[in-house]
Amino acid sequence: MNPADEHSEQIDNCQHVLLRCFTNLLDFYERTGVKEKIHFHDRLHFVRPGGAVDILKPGWLPAPAHLIGSLLMFRGLTLTDKYSILTALAAMRHERQNPRLDNITIAHWLTTHGATEKAVSYFWRPILISALNEELERVSARPAFHVFLQGVMKNRASYQIGIPAVPLSELYPLELDNRLGENVRVHLRSSIKHIDPTDRVADYYVSAVPFEYINQLIPSLQLPLERFEHSPITGIHLWFDREITTLPHAVLLNRTIQWVFRKSANYFQCVVSSSRSLLPLSREKIIAMACCELGEFFPVALDARLIKAHVVKETRATYSSTPGLEVYRPLPTTKYPNLFLAGDWTQTGWPATMEGAVRSGYQAAEAIARATGREESFVLP
Ligand SMILES: Cc1cc2nc3c(=O)[nH]c(=O)nc-3n(C[C@H](O)[C@H](O)[C@H](O)COP(=O)(O)OP(=O)(O)OC[C@H]3O[C@@H](n4cnc5c(N)ncnc54)[C@H](O)[C@@H]3O)c2cc1C
C-alpha cells in the first residue's frame, strides 16, 4: 500500500533526498535499476513565516554564478545580506585548499567573512543544517565548503534535489542481491557478532557497519574513534483532511522544522535535522509544534484537521562532522590485508550522506581489487 494513503502502515523513517552531484549514488541506482524512480527538481522554495516564498533557480549565467540572479531576487534578504552571501561564496572558491578548514566551524568562518545574521538564518543555515545534519556552530568548515563547491556551485545542475518517488524499501528492495549479480547473497536480519580476519573462512572481508560497532566486531582493530559523535534527525509525518500547500517541497525559515515534503495532497513530511532539542519532547508536543509551525507558513493548516501523525526520532542518524574529525576517518584498508572498511564515516571526502556511503563501498571494492593484483576503478569523480 502506498504510504501516501492515510490507511497505510508503511512509512519511511524520514524523507531521504539526494543532489544531482551524488554521482556515485546515481551510478548505484543505475546498477540496481531504480534510477528512474528519482525525480529531480530544479527549484528550491524558501518560505518565510507568513507564507512569502523566495525561489532559488538557475538563471542565464553559467556556473558557478547560475543561481545568483534568483538569489538577488530574494525578498527576505536585504542588499547587504545578499552582498555578504556573494562575497562569502567567492571566498569559498579561493580558500578551498586551506588546510585549516577542518579546524574551525563554518559558523566561525562565516562570521570572519562578514556573513550577516539574516544571511546566516535565511540562507546558510537552512542549506547546511540539512545537508550536514549539524548546527553551524558545531560543524567543521570543510564539509560545509564541500556542500557549496560540489553541490551548489559545481555546475548548472549539481544543486538539483532528487526525491525518490517510492518508499526507501522499494529503492533498496529485499531482492537487491538479484539486482547486484548472481554471486551476491544478502542475508537479512543476520547480526554479525565478530569478525576474525585471520580465520581464513573468507578470502576478503568488508565491514560496512556504523562507526560505533566496528571496534566491538573486530576488537583487535582498535580504531581511535573517541571523537566520533552522533547527530539526530526527527521525521514528523502528518496527514491532514486537506491540502495545506501545493509546493512539492519547501525550506521553512527560522523555525524548528527545516524542510517539508508534500508526499500527497494530504500527507506532509516534516524534517528536523540536528534535532537534539526534540529528543526529550513527547510525541504529542512535537506534533503540536509541527502543526503550529506549518500554520505560520501555510495558513490553510490552521483550519485543517489532523487525521493521523507519526514521529520518528533517529537519535543516531548520522555521525557529526565536528572540527578535527577528518583525520580520524579511516581508509578502506586496514592493518589486515584481507579486511576492508566501508561506511559513510570512513574517509570518503564526503560528509554523512548516501553518496558518501556508496563511495565508501566503491573505494573498498577498489582496495580489494588492488589486493588481488588488479587495478580497477569504481569511484566516479
Ligand atoms: C532519518 C535519516 C535521514 C537521512 N536523510 C538523508 C538524506 O536526505 N540524504 C542523504 O544523502 N543521507 C541521509 N541520511 C544519511 C544516510 O542515510 C547515511 O549517510 C547512509 O545510510 C550511511 O550508509 P552506511 O551504509 O554507511 O550505513 P548504514 O546505512 O547505517 O548501514 C549500516 C548497516 O549495518 C548494519 N549493522 C550494524 N551492525 C551490524 C552487525 N553486527 N551485523 C550485521 N549488520 C550490522 C545496520 O543494520 C545497517 O543496516 C539520513 C539518515 C537518517 C537516519
The ligand as a MOL file (V3000), in Angstrom:
LIG
                    3D

  0  0  0     0  0            999 V3000
M  V30 BEGIN CTAB
M  V30 COUNTS 53 58 0 0 0
M  V30 BEGIN ATOM
M  V30 1 C 16.4970 9.9020 9.3210 0
M  V30 2 C 17.6420 9.9880 8.3560 0
M  V30 3 C 17.5650 10.8330 7.2610 0
M  V30 4 C 18.6230 10.9220 6.3640 0
M  V30 5 N 18.4930 11.6940 5.2610 0
M  V30 6 C 19.4610 11.6710 4.3240 0
M  V30 7 C 19.2790 12.3660 3.1080 0
M  V30 8 O 18.2670 13.0110 2.8880 0
M  V30 9 N 20.2670 12.2880 2.1840 0
M  V30 10 C 21.4150 11.5700 2.3850 0
M  V30 11 O 22.2600 11.5140 1.4920 0
M  V30 12 N 21.6100 10.9100 3.5370 0
M  V30 13 C 20.6630 10.9380 4.5080 0
M  V30 14 N 20.8390 10.2590 5.6740 0
M  V30 15 C 22.1510 9.6480 5.9180 0
M  V30 16 C 22.2810 8.3370 5.1730 0
M  V30 17 O 21.1640 7.5260 5.4230 0
M  V30 18 C 23.5630 7.6590 5.6480 0
M  V30 19 O 24.6440 8.5120 5.3710 0
M  V30 20 C 23.7780 6.3280 4.9610 0
M  V30 21 O 22.6810 5.4740 5.1200 0
M  V30 22 C 25.0030 5.6550 5.5640 0
M  V30 23 O 25.1360 4.4150 4.9520 0
M  V30 24 P 26.0810 3.3230 5.5690 0
M  V30 25 O 25.9770 2.1510 4.6720 0
M  V30 26 O 27.4050 3.9140 5.8700 0
M  V30 27 O 25.4550 2.9870 6.9960 0
M  V30 28 P 24.0110 2.4590 7.3700 0
M  V30 29 O 23.0010 2.8970 6.3640 0
M  V30 30 O 23.8250 2.8650 8.7950 0
M  V30 31 O 24.1540 0.8840 7.2570 0
M  V30 32 C 24.8540 0.1340 8.2100 0
M  V30 33 C 24.1820 -1.2080 8.2890 0
M  V30 34 O 24.9390 -2.0710 9.1560 0
M  V30 35 C 24.0210 -2.8820 9.8260 0
M  V30 36 N 24.6980 -3.4690 11.0050 0
M  V30 37 C 25.1190 -2.8600 12.1310 0
M  V30 38 N 25.6860 -3.7560 12.9570 0
M  V30 39 C 25.6410 -4.9450 12.3340 0
M  V30 40 C 26.0610 -6.2810 12.6980 0
M  V30 41 N 26.6590 -6.5370 13.8440 0
M  V30 42 N 25.8410 -7.2900 11.8110 0
M  V30 43 C 25.2290 -7.0510 10.6170 0
M  V30 44 N 24.8120 -5.8200 10.2310 0
M  V30 45 C 25.0120 -4.7840 11.0930 0
M  V30 46 C 22.8900 -1.9410 10.1840 0
M  V30 47 O 21.7250 -2.6550 10.4740 0
M  V30 48 C 22.7780 -1.1410 8.8960 0
M  V30 49 O 21.8910 -1.7450 8.0010 0
M  V30 50 C 19.7980 10.1600 6.5930 0
M  V30 51 C 19.8780 9.3190 7.7040 0
M  V30 52 C 18.8180 9.2220 8.5640 0
M  V30 53 C 18.9050 8.2940 9.7380 0
M  V30 END ATOM
M  V30 BEGIN BOND
M  V30 1 1 1 2
M  V30 2 1 2 3
M  V30 3 2 2 52
M  V30 4 2 3 4
M  V30 5 1 4 5
M  V30 6 1 4 50
M  V30 7 2 5 6
M  V30 8 1 6 7
M  V30 9 1 6 13
M  V30 10 2 7 8
M  V30 11 1 7 9
M  V30 12 1 9 10
M  V30 13 2 10 11
M  V30 14 1 10 12
M  V30 15 2 12 13
M  V30 16 1 13 14
M  V30 17 1 14 15
M  V30 18 1 14 50
M  V30 19 1 15 16
M  V30 20 1 16 17
M  V30 21 1 16 18
M  V30 22 1 18 19
M  V30 23 1 18 20
M  V30 24 1 20 21
M  V30 25 1 20 22
M  V30 26 1 22 23
M  V30 27 1 23 24
M  V30 28 2 24 25
M  V30 29 1 24 26
M  V30 30 1 24 27
M  V30 31 1 27 28
M  V30 32 2 28 29
M  V30 33 1 28 30
M  V30 34 1 28 31
M  V30 35 1 31 32
M  V30 36 1 32 33
M  V30 37 1 33 34
M  V30 38 1 33 48
M  V30 39 1 34 35
M  V30 40 1 35 36
M  V30 41 1 35 46
M  V30 42 1 36 37
M  V30 43 1 36 45
M  V30 44 2 37 38
M  V30 45 1 38 39
M  V30 46 1 39 40
M  V30 47 2 39 45
M  V30 48 1 40 41
M  V30 49 2 40 42
M  V30 50 1 42 43
M  V30 51 2 43 44
M  V30 52 1 44 45
M  V30 53 1 46 47
M  V30 54 1 46 48
M  V30 55 1 48 49
M  V30 56 2 50 51
M  V30 57 1 51 52
M  V30 58 1 52 53
M  V30 END BOND
M  V30 END CTAB
M  END
